Amino acid sequence: MLLFQVRLLRHWLKLSNPILWVTVLVAKDVALTLRSEGGKCLVYYCVDNTPHYPGVDHAYMTELENDLHRNADLALFVNHALLEERRHFNSNTFYTGHGVDYAHFAKAQNRSLPVPAEMRAINGPIAGYMGEINSLDIELLKYLVRETRRCLCVYRRPVRGHGNHPGAAQCLLPRQQAYERLPAYLQCFDVCCLYYRTEATFNNYRNPKKLLEYLATGKPVVSVSILEVEHFREYVAIAVRMRNTTHC
């Protein structure tokens, strides 16, 4: 069905030799078929360590990725470590980092935006996180709330299954926020944080776009130790778990 739809679109747009840009591994067969039918070139753009994504068939996804990478005319990776591990599949493989809408997130620098209602009653400091919470280290968050009583962890969504622990009242932001409103929340943060579970392979190979968004705010940034963040060590405080404590 996908192949039929792309062929139809290509005919309608009169694309005789399109550039094929692929990020989704399950589109591999479609991409290779279109390449054989006269595509100008095939670009594999790897934005995540997809075979290690929770819940996927690791062996199957790895096979798809290897085949796509080998047959691509150009491969681009957003993670330095993953690039080095996979470069041998294709000599035409390069690093390209994420970009950031700097002007949008820099609005948080001067604290001139209207303060959201949820943030007005908070007497900081706020160690904030912006984004999905499924991959967060909940035990680390519990530790931070327990050990730093004045520190408030702010999410875009509530933490499921953890509403009854003693520090739950200190972790809030009950609903998803529109992209346009994010700078208004970020301006209220005293420090921007990345709380990923480092034992998860998928997390360790992340190149989180929110890191650049955090840096655009001009606020201090603290992150757990994941591979790509090491390349930002000059700008980010990297926290390392040691036994039952955390140090920067």
N, C-alpha and C positions, 0 to 999 in steps of 0.2 A: 504493500500500500504506500509506504513512504517513497519507494523508488518510482512508482507510478506518479505520485503527486509532484515529485521534484522534476521528473521528465516533462510533465504537463506544464509546470511553471517555467521551466527552461525554454520550452517551445513558445509559450505565450510571450515571454520577455525577449525572445529571439537571441538567446545566449548561445553562441556557437562554441565557445571554448571557455567555460566559466572556471574561476578559481574555486576549488572545493575546500571549505574551511570547516573542520570537524573537531568538536569537543566531546561529543557523546559517543562512548565506545560502541554501544549497540548499533550505531549507524555505520559501522565499519564496512559491512558488505555492500551497502548502498553506495558509500563513498568510493570504494574500489571499482564497483561496476561503472559508476559515472566517470571515473578517471579513465577507464578503458574505452569509454564511448566518446572520448575527445575532450575531457576536461583539461584545462591548461596546466594546472598543477594541483596537488593535494597537500594541504597544510593540516598537520595534527597539532592542535593547541591544547596542551595538557594543563589544566587549572587545578587539579586535585589528584591525590593518589587514590583514584577511583576503585581499584581492586580491593582496597582495605576499607571501603566505606561500609559502615555497619549494616549487616543484613544481606549483602550481595554474595553471589557465588564467586569466591576469590579466584579459584582456578580458571573458571570460564572467563571472567573479566580480564585476568592476566593474559590469557590466550588472545583475546580480542585486542588488547592494547599492544602486545608484542607484534601481531600481524599488521595492525594499523601503523605503528611506528616504523617498522621495517619498510613498508611500502610508501610512506609519505615522501613527497619531494622536499618538504621542510617540516621540522618539528620544533615547537616552541614550548618551553617549560617555565612556569612561574616560581619554581622552587629549585634552588641551587643544588641541594643534596640529591633530589630526585633526578635532576639533569645529569649529574655526574654518575649516578648509578645506572642510567639508561642510555648514556651517550653511545655505547658500543653497538646499539641496535641500528644506528643511523648517523653517519658522520655529519650530516647536515642538520644538526641539532643545536639549539641555542637557548640562552636564557632571555626572557623578557618579563620584567616585573609589572605589577599592577600600576594603574594610575589612580589619581584621586581628584575629586572635584574640590580643589583647594579653596576657591572663593566661597563655596557653600559652607564648608566646615570651619573656615576661618572666622565666620560670623560669631563663633563662640568665644573669640579672643577678648572682646571688649565688654562682655557681660551686659550688652545693651538691649538684648532681646527680652520680650515679656517672659517672666518666669512662669512656667507651667504650674497649674494649681496644685498638682501632686507634690511639687517640690517646695512650696512656700513655707510649709510648717516644719521643714527639716532644718535642724541646727547642726550642720556639718560636723566634722569633715565627711565627704562622700567619696568612697572608692567605687567608681561606677563602671559598669559594663554595658555595652550597647550591642544587642544582637540576639541570636537564638541561644537557648540555654541547654539544648539537648546534649551538647558535648562538654559541658562545664564540669569541673571537679567540685561536686557538691560537698564532699568531705572537707576540702580546702576552704570553701566558703563558710562552712560551719565553724571551722577552726578560727578563721579571721573574725567572724562575728563574736565568738566566745572570748578571744584574746584581746581584741581591740574594741572595747565596749562603745566607744564614741564613733566607730567607723560604720557607715551605712553602705551596704552593697545594693546597687540599683540595677534592676533588669528591665528589659522590654516586656518580659512575660513572667508570670509567677512560676515558682519552682514546684512542680507537681510532686506530691507525696512527702513534702518536707514542711508542710504548714504547721506542724505541731512541735517542732523542735524549739528550744528556748530562744534562739536568736531569730526566729522567723519574722517577727515584727520589724526587725531591722533590715529586712530584705524586701524591697517593694518596687513596683512600677507595674500596675496590674494589667495593662493592655498594650497591644502592639501600637507603635506610633508611626505616623506617616513620615516619609523621608524628609519632607520639607520642614518638619518640626524638630528633627534631631538636634540641630545646633542649639536650640533653646534649652534642651535638657543637658547637652554636653557642657554648656557654659556654667552649669551648677555643680559640675564635678570638680573636686579638688585634685583628684588623680584618676586617670583612665587606666583600666586594667584588662588584662587577658587572663582568664581563669581556666584554660583548657585542661582536660585530663591528659597528662603527658604520657601515661602508659598506653594510650590508644595510638596505634600506628598511624591511623588517618590524621589524627590531630597533630602528631609530631611533624608531619609533612605539609602542614598548612602554610599558606602565605596569606594571612588574614588581611583583607582589604581594609578592615576597620582599624588596623594599626596605622595606616597612612592617614585615615580620617582622624584618628586620635592626635597624631602629630600635627595635623593642620590646625588643631585647636590651640596649639601652643602650651598645652597642659602637660605636667609630668606624666609619663607612661610607665607602668610596671607590668611585666609579663612573666608568665611561667617560662621555663626554658624549653622552647621548641626550636628545631633546626634553623628555620628561616629567620627567626628573630635575632639569632646570633649576628647576622649581617647588619643589624641596627643597634649593636651594643653601644655605640657612641651616643645614641639618642634615647635609649630605653634602659631602665633598670630591670635586670633579669633576676627573678627570684628562683631559688633552688630549694627543693624540699630536702631536708636532712633529718632523718628519723622522723620524729613527730613535730618538727619545727620547720619554719620557713625563714630563709635569709635572703637578702638582696646583696 
